[in-house]
Amino acid sequence: MQSVKIFFESVKIELGKVTWPTRKETIATSTVVVAIVLLISLYLGACDVILAKLMRLILG
């Protein structure tokens, strides 16, 4: 039981060393991630539509 207590004390100390991002940084990086996900999904969706039409054309 003592080792568990030591572990959680160590975790608390290490979390105190972490530099957490500001709200502004979090919003900015989240916006970039959402934008990239949207762009990639549009690209993959377009590829899917084009390939589906191509397969229908080939297979009749």
C-alpha positions as CSV (number, residue, x, y, z in Angstrom):
1,M,0.0,0.0,0.0
2,Q,2.9,2.3,0.7
3,S,4.2,1.9,-2.9
4,V,0.8,3.1,-4.3
5,K,1.0,6.2,-2.1
6,I,4.5,6.9,-3.3
7,F,3.4,6.4,-6.9
8,F,0.6,9.0,-6.6
9,E,2.8,11.5,-4.8
10,S,5.3,11.2,-7.7
11,V,2.5,11.6,-10.2
12,K,1.4,14.8,-8.5
13,I,4.9,16.2,-8.5
14,E,5.4,15.4,-12.2
15,L,2.0,16.9,-13.1
16,G,3.2,20.1,-11.4
17,K,6.1,20.3,-13.9
18,V,3.8,20.2,-16.9
19,T,3.3,23.4,-18.8
20,W,-0.3,23.3,-19.9
21,P,-1.4,25.2,-23.0
22,T,-3.4,28.4,-22.6
23,R,-7.0,28.6,-23.7
24,K,-6.0,30.6,-26.8
25,E,-3.4,27.9,-27.8
26,T,-5.9,25.1,-27.2
27,I,-8.5,26.8,-29.4
28,A,-6.0,27.6,-32.1
29,T,-4.6,24.1,-32.3
30,S,-8.1,22.5,-32.2
31,T,-9.2,24.8,-35.0
32,V,-6.3,23.6,-37.1
33,V,-7.0,20.0,-36.4
34,V,-10.7,20.4,-37.3
35,A,-9.9,22.2,-40.5
36,I,-7.4,19.5,-41.6
37,V,-9.9,16.8,-40.8
38,L,-12.6,18.5,-42.9
39,L,-10.2,19.0,-45.8
40,I,-9.1,15.4,-45.8
41,S,-12.7,14.1,-45.4
42,L,-13.7,16.3,-48.4
43,Y,-10.8,14.9,-50.5
44,L,-11.5,11.3,-49.5
45,G,-15.3,11.8,-50.2
46,A,-14.5,13.2,-53.6
47,C,-12.2,10.3,-54.4
48,D,-14.9,7.8,-53.3
49,V,-17.5,9.4,-55.5
50,I,-15.2,9.5,-58.5
51,L,-14.1,5.9,-58.1
52,A,-17.7,4.7,-57.5
53,K,-18.8,6.4,-60.8
54,L,-15.8,5.0,-62.6
55,M,-16.6,1.4,-61.3
56,R,-20.2,1.8,-62.4
57,L,-19.0,2.9,-65.8
58,I,-16.6,0.0,-66.1
59,L,-18.9,-2.7,-64.8
60,G,-22.0,-1.4,-66.6
